[in-house]
Amino acid sequence: MNHVIVQLTVDKQKNLEGVMDDYGLGSKALVATLNIGTWSGRKYDSKATGIVMENVNAKGDCGRFNKLLVEHDSILKVYRIAAKARNFHYDNSLPWADEGCRLLPTKVYTKYVEGINQHSAEFWAAVDEFCELYDGMIQKARIRLADLWNPEDYPTVDRVRNKFAFSVSFSFLPNPQTDFRLGLSEIEVDKIRASVEQTLKNTEENAQKDLWNRMNRIVERIVERLGDPGKVFKKSTFENIDELEKQVDFLNVAENVNINDTMKKIKDELTEYDPTEIRNDEKVRELVHNRAKDILNTISSFV
């Protein structure tokens, strides 16, 4: 089965930009909504709950006993792939409105689609593998659950498969100049237009704040690690800067000069020395630590 979410073509990026009107943020980004659904593999057992409460002399609504219908490890692969896909979605997008609904800069669109298609393929491959082994899992559960076993707890494999979902939808940002319906008074249209403009302004501000927070987290971690001579740090502490630089390049839709300048400073000043040298040379460690503190002070004025 083909699980490609969006089929990319050579002119896809160009066509995407061509249909977007030139109106501020709306010309630089669209909205991507990721939806991932999984089967919990759990079932509430009222009888077992009653037995537990009776054994501990508990009263009232103290808790619920939920059975693991299949061993947790058997479905863990699907959960992990779903988590990786969500992280990819968040790393390559910016805050918009609802959970799962994110601002996607047009210049990261191709990278995003290629990545999310890969995650989708891995997700459905893991689901197929799980479903192929499902009947065997049920038989193992019969032994494992003993008196908790109830065949009615288990949906058919087709129903289980339908509980999994992986999809992405794209939409354009509203244009405060044109995106209105007929039948509204001029006063109401002005109110709606002002509301849309304010929403877009807030979105742009939140997008920039998100990038400042990403930089803050990495630099703050460096300050913390280097500030204590007894603390050990991994290479990834500094290698993460390379990934951050890519994110800022793609996601700075407002082309905020302060963000770009700060990112350049992080890259130039904190990666000048190899992590091994920083670890072994106290003077270099102190130098990089002081640089990181100065950069953190700069970032603090924006977050």
N, C-alpha and C positions, 0 to 999 in steps of 0.2 A: 504493500500500500504506500502511495506517495504522500508524505506528510509535510511537503514544502508549503509554508504559509504564504509566502509572497514570491512570485517568480520574477527574478530580476532580468532586465534586458540591458543592452548596452546604453540605450538612451533613457533608461528609467530615471536616473537622477536628474538629467536635463529636462525631461518632460515634467517631473515633479515640480521643479523650480519654475518652469514656464507657466504652469497653471495657477501659481500663487500670486495674488495681487501684491504690489509693493506697498505694504502698509505696516511699517515697523516690525514688531516681533512676528507678526503673521507671515512675513516674507522669509523668515529665517527658521521657522520651526513648525511642526505639526504635533498632534496628540497621538500617542501610542498607548493602547490599553491592552495589557496582558492578562489573560485569564487561564489559570491552571487549576484543574480539579483532580483530586485523588480519592481513592477509597480508603476509609479509616481502618478497616479490618477489625473493628471493635463492636461489641454488642453489650448493651446494658442487661444485667441479669438481676431481676428483682428478688428472686428466691435466694440467690447467693448473698445479696445485700442484706436481706432479712436475717440470714444465719449469722453473718458477721456482726451485725448490730446486737443480736441476741447474746452472742458469745462475750461481748465486751460491755453488756448492760447499757448500751447507748439508747437514747430516746430522740424522737423527732427526726428531722432531715439532717443526718450527720454525714452522709456521703453516699457514693454510688459505686457498686462493683461492676466494672466493665471487663468483659472477657476479651482476650486477644484471640480472634477467630483463626488467624494464621500466625505463625512465628514472625515476630517483628523483623528479623533479619531478611525474611523472604520478600518483603516489600520495601525494605530500606533503600535499595538501589533506585527505585522510582522516586522516593522522597528526596534523595540526595540530588538527583538530576533536576528535579523541580526546583530545589533550593538554588542550585547553580544558575538555572535559567532566570529566576527572580533576581538574583544578584547581578547577573549580566544586564538585565532590564534596568535596574536601578543605577548601576555604574555608568551606563551609556545614555542616561536621560536625566531630566531635571524635574523638580516638583511642579505639579500642575494643580489638580483639584482633589479628585478622589483617589483612594488607595488602588494601586494598579494602573491608574491613569496618569501618564507622565508626559512631560514636554520633550519632544525629540527634535533636536536641531537637524535641518535638512542635510548638512554636510556630514552627519554621522549616519544618515539613513541607510546607505549601502552596506556599511560595516554592520549596522544593527540587524538588518534583514538577513545577511549572511550568517551572523552569529545566532540569531534566534531560530533560523531554519535548522542549524546544526543541533541546537538544544532540543528542538522539536523532534528531530529524527532519533536522537538518543533516548528521549522520553518514551516515544512510542515503541521503540525496540525493546526497552525495559518492560513496558506494559505487556507487549506480546510474549516476552519470556515468562513474565509472571503468570499470565493467563494459561500458557501451555502447561505450567506446573501446578495450576490451581487445584485440580482434582486430587493430585497426590498430597497437596497440603491439607486438604480436608481429611483425608484418611489418617495423616499424622496427628491432626488435631483431635481426632476421635480418641486416640490413646492418651495424648497429652492432657486433654481437658477432663477425661474420665467422667465423673458424674455431672460435670458442667456441660457436657456435650449435648447439643440439640441440633439435629439436622435442619430444622426450620430456620436456624440462624443464617444459613448459607444461601445467598442468591445464586442463580445460575451463572455460569461463566460469562454469558452474553450480557447479563445485567451488571455484572461486576465491571466488564470492559466499558460499559456505557457510563460508569461513574467517573471515569478518567476523562480529562479534557485538557487541551492545550491549544490556545488560539491567540492571535493578536489582531486588533482592529486599529485602523488609522483614520484620523479625521483632521480637518483643517481648523485652525483657530478662527474664532469669529472675527469678522471685519466690522468694526463699529460704524463704518460709513455706509455699509450696504446690507448687512445681514438683519433685516427687519421684515416682518410680515405686514400685509395690508390690513386696513381696518382699525388702525390705532391712531389716536389723536396725535397732533404734533408735539404736545406737551409730554405724552407718554413715550413717544419715540425718543425725545430728548433725554428723558429719564433713563430709558433702557440703554441708549448710546453712552451716556455718562457711566452707567453701571458696567458696561462691557469694557469701556476704556480703563476704568479703575481696576477691573479684574486683570486685564492685560498688564497694567502697570505693576500690580501686586505680584503677578506671575514672574515678570522680569526681575523684580527685586528679590523674590524668593529664589530664583534661579541663581542669581549672583551670590546670595547668602549661602546657598548650598555649596558652591565652589569654594567660598571662603572657609566653610566648615571642613571641607575635605582637606584643604591645605593645612588648616589648624590642627586636625587630628594627627597628621603625619609629622608635622614639625613639633607638636607637643610631645609626641612619643619619643622623638630624638632628644629633646631637652630632658625628658624624664630619664631616659636610658644613660645618657652621657653625664648627667648631673651626679650620678651615684657611681663612684669608681668600682663598687662591689657588684654592680649590675652587669650582666652579660647581655649583649645584643646580637641579633642575627644579621646576616647580610641583607635580608629582606627589608630590614628597617630603612635602609638607604635605597635598595633596588626598587622599592615601591614608588620612589620619586619619579622614575621613568614612566610608570603607568599613570601617575598623577598628571605628569606633563602632557601626555596624550589626551587625557580626559579634559583638561583645561583647554587645550587647543581645539577640541571638537565642540565642547559644551559652552564655551563663553559666547553665547549668541548675542549678547549686548556689546561684545567687543570692548569690555571694560578694561581700560588701560592699566588701572591699579592692579587688577587681577593678573594681567599678563606680566607686568613688571615684577610683582611679588613672586610669581611662579618662576620667572627667569632667575631671580635672586636665590630662590630655594635650590634650583638646579645648579647654578654656578658656584654658590658658596658652600653648599652642604655635600656636594658630590666631588669636590676638588680632590679629596683624598680617598684612597681605597679603604674600605671598612677594616681590613686587617691592620693598616697603618694607624687608623684611629684607635683601634683596640690596644695596640702595643706601644704607642707613643703618647705619653701623658700630656705633653705640650700640644700635640695635634688634637688630641681629644678635647682639651680645654678650649682651644681655638674654635673648633667646630661647635662646641657646646655654646660658647658665647655668641657665635654667629646665629645659631638657631634661636637663642633667647631674643636677640634683636629682631629677627624676622617674626617671631611669635608676638612681640610687642606691636609690630606693624599690623599684623593680622587682627590683633585684639581690638584695634580701633575701627574695624569694619564688621565685626561679628557681635 
